[in-house]
Amino acid sequence: MSRAFCIPGIVFLTCALVLSFLASLSLPFLPALDIVRVKFGTNSTGTASAGSLPVVSELRLGVWAPCEYDLQGARTCAEKHHGYEVQIGNPLDLTKIATIKPSWTRGLAVHPVATAVTFIAFLLSFSTHITITLVASFVAFLAALITLIAFAIDIALFALVKHAINGLDIGANTDTAPGFWLTFASLILLLLGGCTVCFGRRRERMSSATTNYPMKTTGRGRFWAKITGKSRA
């Protein structure tokens, strides 16, 4: 593949792989890389299980588990697995409890799938064979599609949590977290990487065609050369 396009394509896919991998680890392994974050006031409560409702100051939802922070900043995470449940309550009205069901968090497991496909595209991008680079481009676009699905799931989860929190009337703020934006950045990089690899293959094919099929001199040109040569003689 053309060297001018090969290196940028590898760089794009490398960055996309790193970001996708970090977003896939998420909570509880990387506390700072959650998907959705809820910040409560001093009168808000929340829990990551169906048990009691202790007073917390912040709730973070990751790919593998939710984590809650008390007023002193101590972190408590639920057991890590995909498809967890979260309950958030209003201490002034114990009848108001919002529940985020496992059906909404189970789809977050798409993140590591996107990472795996991105890794395959990353490995294929090192090949100089034209056919394999074409496959690398297709795999990069496939990884972008899966990442887009993961990002759509993140958006849906954020919208659901925000709607549930607003319904409790507890003055809490729901925001997108760093893991949310890492997924978006990975999506953009995958699209750039796929396009770069694809254009690099096209340029290489055009370059090969020019090298293998040089311009031929026409018969008239050869005849004119002979006449010119005789005249000079």
C-alpha positions in Angstrom: 0.0 0.0 0.0 1.2 3.6 -0.6 3.5 4.6 2.2 1.9 8.1 2.4 -1.4 6.5 3.3 -0.2 3.5 5.2 1.3 5.2 8.3 -1.7 7.5 8.9 -4.1 4.6 8.6 -2.1 2.6 11.2 -2.0 5.6 13.5 -5.8 6.1 13.3 -6.5 2.4 14.0 -4.0 2.3 16.8 -5.6 5.3 18.6 -9.1 3.9 18.0 -8.0 0.5 19.5 -6.5 2.2 22.6 -9.6 4.3 23.2 -12.0 1.4 22.5 -10.1 -0.8 24.9 -10.1 1.8 27.7 -13.9 2.3 27.2 -14.5 -1.4 27.3 -12.7 -1.8 30.7 -14.7 1.0 32.3 -16.1 0.4 35.8 -15.1 -1.1 38.1 -11.6 -1.5 36.7 -11.2 2.1 35.6 -13.3 4.4 37.9 -12.8 7.5 35.8 -14.1 5.9 32.6 -17.8 5.4 33.2 -20.5 5.9 30.7 -23.2 7.9 32.6 -22.6 9.9 35.8 -25.3 11.2 38.2 -24.3 13.8 40.8 -26.8 14.1 43.7 -27.4 16.8 46.2 -27.1 16.2 50.0 -30.7 14.9 50.1 -30.4 12.4 47.3 -30.1 8.6 47.6 -29.1 5.8 45.3 -27.9 2.3 45.4 -26.6 -0.3 42.9 -28.7 -3.1 44.2 -32.2 -3.8 45.4 -31.2 -3.5 49.0 -31.2 -0.4 51.3 -30.9 3.1 49.9 -27.8 4.7 51.6 -27.2 8.4 51.1 -24.7 8.9 48.2 -23.3 12.0 46.5 -22.6 10.4 43.1 -23.5 7.4 41.0 -21.5 6.2 38.0 -22.6 3.6 35.5 -19.9 1.6 33.7 -19.9 -1.2 31.2 -19.5 -4.0 33.8 -20.8 -2.5 37.1 -22.2 0.7 38.7 -20.3 2.4 41.5 -21.7 4.8 44.1 -19.8 7.4 46.1 -20.8 8.4 49.6 -20.6 11.9 51.1 -17.0 11.2 52.2 -16.0 10.1 48.7 -15.7 6.4 49.4 -16.5 4.2 46.5 -18.6 1.1 46.5 -19.2 -0.9 43.4 -21.6 -3.7 42.7 -20.5 -7.2 41.6 -19.0 -6.9 38.1 -21.1 -8.5 35.3 -23.0 -7.3 32.3 -26.7 -6.6 32.7 -26.8 -5.1 36.2 -29.7 -3.3 37.9 -29.6 0.2 39.5 -32.1 1.8 41.9 -32.3 5.5 42.7 -34.7 6.9 45.4 -35.9 10.1 46.8 -35.3 10.3 50.6 -38.2 12.8 51.0 -40.6 10.5 49.3 -39.7 6.8 49.7 -42.4 5.8 47.2 -40.4 7.4 44.4 -37.8 4.9 43.3 -36.4 4.8 39.8 -35.1 1.5 38.5 -32.6 1.0 35.7 -33.3 -2.6 34.6 -30.7 -5.1 33.3 -32.2 -5.0 29.8 -30.8 -1.4 29.5 -27.3 -2.2 30.7 -26.9 -5.6 29.1 -26.2 -4.0 25.7 -23.1 -2.3 27.0 -21.3 -5.6 26.4 -21.1 -4.6 22.8 -18.1 -2.4 23.7 -15.6 -5.3 24.0 -16.9 -6.8 20.8 -16.1 -3.5 19.0 -12.6 -3.6 20.6 -12.0 -7.1 19.3 -13.0 -6.2 15.7 -10.9 -3.1 15.9 -7.9 -5.2 17.0 -8.3 -7.4 13.9 -8.4 -4.4 11.6 -5.3 -3.0 13.3 -3.4 -6.2 12.7 -4.5 -6.4 9.0 -3.5 -2.8 8.4 0.2 -3.7 8.7 0.1 -5.9 5.6 1.4 -4.6 2.3 -0.6 -7.1 0.2 -3.3 -5.2 -1.7 -6.1 -7.8 -1.0 -5.4 -7.9 2.7 -5.4 -4.1 2.9 -8.8 -4.1 1.3 -10.0 -6.6 3.9 -8.5 -4.4 6.6 -10.5 -1.4 5.3 -13.7 -3.5 5.4 -13.0 -4.8 8.9 -12.3 -1.2 10.0 -15.7 -0.1 8.7 -17.3 -3.1 10.4 -15.6 -2.1 13.7 -17.0 1.4 13.1 -20.5 0.0 12.6 -20.3 -2.0 15.9 -18.9 1.0 17.7 -21.8 3.1 16.4 -24.2 0.5 17.8 -22.3 0.7 21.2 -22.5 4.5 21.1 -26.2 4.4 20.3 -26.7 2.1 23.4 -24.7 4.6 25.5 -27.0 7.4 24.3 -30.1 5.4 25.1 -28.8 4.6 28.6 -28.0 8.3 29.2 -31.5 9.4 28.0 -33.1 6.7 30.2 -31.2 7.6 33.3 -31.7 11.3 32.8 -35.4 10.8 32.4 -35.6 8.6 35.5 -33.6 11.1 37.6 -35.7 14.1 36.5 -38.8 12.1 37.5 -37.6 11.9 41.1 -37.4 15.7 41.7 -34.3 15.5 43.8 -32.2 18.1 42.0 -29.6 15.7 40.7 -27.6 16.2 37.5 -27.1 13.5 34.9 -24.2 13.9 32.5 -22.3 11.9 30.0 -19.0 10.5 31.4 -15.5 10.1 29.8 -16.2 6.5 28.6 -19.1 7.9 26.6 -16.8 10.3 24.7 -14.0 7.8 24.3 -16.5 5.6 22.3 -17.4 8.6 20.1 -13.7 9.4 19.5 -13.0 5.8 18.6 -15.9 5.8 16.1 -14.4 8.9 14.3 -10.9 7.4 14.3 -12.2 4.1 12.9 -14.0 5.9 10.0 -10.8 7.9 9.3 -8.7 4.7 9.5 -11.0 2.8 7.2 -11.1 5.6 4.6 -7.3 6.1 4.7 -6.6 2.4 4.2 -9.1 2.2 1.4 -7.7 5.3 -0.4 -4.2 4.0 0.1 -5.1 0.8 -1.7 -6.7 2.7 -4.6 -3.6 4.8 -5.0 -1.4 1.8 -4.9 -3.5 0.1 -7.6 -3.3 3.2 -9.9 0.4 3.4 -9.3 0.8 -0.3 -10.3 -1.3 0.2 -13.4 1.0 3.1 -14.5 4.1 1.0 -13.9 2.9 -2.1 -15.6 1.4 -0.5 -18.7 3.9 2.2 -20.0 2.8 4.4 -22.9 3.7 3.0 -26.2 5.2 4.9 -29.1 2.8 5.0 -32.1 3.9 3.8 -35.6 3.6 7.4 -36.9 6.0 8.5 -34.2 8.6 5.9 -35.2 8.3 6.8 -38.9 8.8 10.5 -38.1 11.8 9.6 -36.0 13.3 7.7 -39.0 12.7 10.7 -41.4 14.3 13.1 -38.9 17.2 10.8 -38.5 17.8 10.6 -42.3 17.5 14.3 -42.6 20.2 14.9 -40.0 22.4 12.3 -41.7 
